[in-house]
Amino acid sequence: MSLKAAVRRVLERLLGSSGYQVLAYHVRKVSKMEPEELFLSNSLEFYQVLLNILGRGADFFVEMFLKSLMVETGLPSFDVAEAVRELREGKFDKVSQILSKLEEVVRG
């Protein structure tokens, strides 16, 4: 299983097929990438797209998304609330740590 595939599965599970297509449309307008590619390459920009679509609900969605991604990949729990706070402040240290650990777990 690739990390990109895991991210897509989680997004589709949380949003449903139609919701994923809406997110993909908005992400492509901004970045010419698929949502999972943008999340993995530029989490801050991904968060900004979510803010534009969901407003304050973006924080809740990112928390649920990160928690679901950890379950999907078997990653031990991280403080996802802290990761969301950092994203809101324009930082991504915690998200980078999570992504690094996710890549390790997925690669085995």
N, C-alpha and C positions, 0 to 999 in steps of 0.2 A: 504494500500500500504506500503510495506517495503522499507527502504532506499536502500537496496541492489537491489531490483527490479527496483526502480527509476533510480539508477545508470546504470544498464544494459540497460534499455529502452533508456536513453539518449545516451549512447555509441553506441547502434545499430542505433539510429536515425542519429547521426553524421557521423558514419563510413559506414553504410549499413551492410548487413549481412556478406558479404565477408570481408569487412574491419574489422569487429568485430572478425571474425575468425582468421585473421592475427594477430591482437592484442592479442587475447587469446593464440595463439600458442607461441608468444614471452614471454608473461607473465608466461605461464606454464613452459617454459624452465628455467626461472629464479626462480620462486617461488612455482611451483606446485599448484597455485591458479588460480581462474578465475579473469579476470580484475577487476570486481566490488569488489571482496573480497580483492584484493591487494590494490586498491584505498582506501577502508575503513579501512584497517588495517595498511597500510604503504604507505602513499601518496608519500613520498620521493622515495621509490623504484619504485612505479608506474611511477613517473615522469622520473626516470632514464631509464626505459624501453621505454617510449615515446621518450626520447632523442636519444636512440639508433636506433629507427625506423625512426623518423621524423627529427632528427637533430634540427636546430633552429626553425623549424615549431612546435616543441613540445610546446613552449610557447603560440603560437596562439591557438593551439588545446586545451590546458588546460584552457585558458581564455574562449573559446567558450563552453567547457564542463561545467565549473563551472556556467557560465551564464545560460546555458540550464537547468542545474540541479536545479537552483534557480527557474526558470520559471516552471519546471515540478512539483516542490514541493510547490510552492507558497511562497517561502522564500523571505523576503525583500532583496533588493540588498546589496551586499558587494563590496568592492574594490578588484575585482578579479585580477587586474593588480598587486596590492601589494602582493597578495597571490602567484602569479607566480614568482615575484621577490624573495620572500622568499624561494620558492622551489629551484630556481636557486642557491641561497646562502646556500642551505642545511638546511634551517629552515622550520618549518611547523606550526608556531603559528597561522597564519591567516587561513590556511586550517583547522586546528583543530577547530578554532572558527566557521568556516563555517559548518564543519561536525557536531559539537555539536548543532548548531541551526537547521540544517537539520533534525537531529534525533528528536529534540523537535517538529518540525512542523509535521513530518511524524507520530509521536506517537499521536499527537493531544493534 
